[in-house]
Amino acid sequence: MSNYFYKCSCGQPYRLEHEGSIPIRDKFIAKCPSCGKELSTKASSIDVTFHFDPSFKKEK
């Protein structure tokens, strides 16, 4: 079981996995699978992967 350190405003937990390192910061974007909101992060990485909790159920 992975630890999810971040949450979307709808409550969807996610974590970030950074790949590589570069001297400049870049912006990385992903859509929340629960609500469709655009999530972003800035990092000094070649790539960032957003991992969302597949067991999350959005309450209505």
Secondary structure, DSSP 8 states (H G I E B T S, - for coil): -----EE-TT--EEEEEEES--SS-EEEEEE-TTT--EEEEEESSSEEEEEE-TT-----
